[in-house]
Amino acid sequence: MEFVHWFERGVGPVALRHTLTADLPVVMKHPAGVLAYRLRELLPPPLPAAPEPPPVTGRAHRPPPFQECDGCERVFRAPEPGRCRDCRHDQVTGGGAANAA
């Protein structure tokens, strides 16, 4: 069962059949010997090693939880409660809807 080694090296059944049956001599005295020779000598090289999987860190990366803005009650993602981006920007620049009136 030397054909199992071919499948381990990524060769499909169609390619293996082609390798074993292509360009056969018209008259053969030892057909089993021809097939054994082709299985042994035409075996492709091994596949390259699979890359190492990334290390497991214990927990999957998760986005920060949802927080409710202290200024406008908009929901946003942040590691800690506070103000959303627009309210932080308005607080720094002194603009915003509260100062427009």
C-alpha positions, 0 to 999 in steps of 0.5 A, a space after each residue: 500500500 505504497 499509494 498511501 504515502 502519495 496521499 499523505 504528500 498531497 497528491 490526489 487520486 486523479 494525479 496518482 492514476 495519471 502517474 501510474 498509467 501514463 506512457 505505459 509500454 505496449 507490451 509489459 512482462 511485469 506490470 506489477 513491477 512497473 507499478 511498484 517502480 513508479 510508486 517508489 521512484 516517482 513519489 513526490 517530496 514531502 509537503 512543507 511543515 504546517 506553520 505553527 499556530 499562534 499561541 493561545 493567550 487564555 482569552 480571545 481578543 474582545 472589543 471594549 464593552 458598551 458605555 453610555 456617554 455621561 454628556 449626551 447618553 449616546 452609547 459607545 465602546 470604551 474600557 471605562 465609563 465617560 464621555 463619547 468622542 464628540 462630547 470630549 471634543 466639545 469639552 476641549 474646544 468649548 463648542 457644541 449644541 449646549 454652547 450654541 444657544 
